[in-house]
Amino acid sequence: MLTAIGRGKGYGRAAARRRFPARALHLVDIENLVGDSLPSLGQVREVQGLYRERLAFGSLDQVEIASSHLTLVNAALGWPRAHYRVRSGPDGADLALLDVLRNEDVLGRFTHVAIGSGDGVFAGEAARLGAAGVWVTVVSRRRSLSRRLALAARDVVFLDTLDRPGDLGGSDSWEDAEPCQHSGSIPRSCVSAR
């Protein structure tokens, strides 16, 4: 067995991110993004098209799609070349994606995480990743976005409108978001004004 000599405890995850190229992890709760517990194949394809229009994909990016067993076939046919996670029941897709965030060494492998859901259950993990230096983008429909999740993210991208979070009007907390500054796979909205 090979072991590394002379590497202190702090070498681990942060150093690993510096050694490898920038890459993004896209976590997609397809039922949440569609806004239907049983999305059709057409709805999945439409959401995939909107998602790809708004976010840039790198060749090394990884896409994880979670759904119930009832939605799996439409998710796989409508969004090919992804990893699929199946978990049924209340919050099944959320729990499957949280499992990825908590158990797949996301900090060591990715510089950017896009959470395709508006559910507040992701706020804690988004804040933890952001505090560790990972760029966190939330992709959501405008009316289903949790305020806690929006505040934990570095960037918010809406699928159902071309407007940016700063265009919300009213007293939404993410109205004063900083301009985007990131390298690697980034939301297209950071590159060009909409």
HELIX and SHEET records of a PDB file:
HELIX    1   1 GLY A   12  ARG A   19  1                                   8    
HELIX    2   2 ILE A   30  VAL A   34  1                                   5    
HELIX    3   3 LEU A   41  ARG A   54  1                                  14    
HELIX    4   4 LEU A   72  GLY A   78  1                                   7    
HELIX    5   5 GLY A   92  ASN A  103  1                                  12    
HELIX    6   6 VAL A  106  ARG A  109  1                                   4    
HELIX    7   7 GLY A  120  PHE A  122  5                                   3    
HELIX    8   8 ALA A  123  ALA A  131  1                                   9    
HELIX    9   9 ARG A  142  SER A  144  5                                   3    
HELIX   10  10 ARG A  147  ALA A  152  1                                   6    
HELIX   11  11 PRO A  165  ASP A  167  5                                   3    
HELIX   12  12 SER A  173  ASP A  176  5                                   4    
HELIX   13  13 ARG A  188  VAL A  191  1                                   4    
SHEET    1   A 6 HIS A  83  VAL A  86  0                                        
SHEET    2   A 6 GLN A  62  SER A  67  1                                        
SHEET    3   A 6 ALA A  24  ASP A  29  1                                        
SHEET    4   A 6 HIS A 112  GLY A 116  1                                        
SHEET    5   A 6 TRP A 135  SER A 140  1                                        
SHEET    6   A 6 ASP A 155  PHE A 158  1                                        
END                                                                             
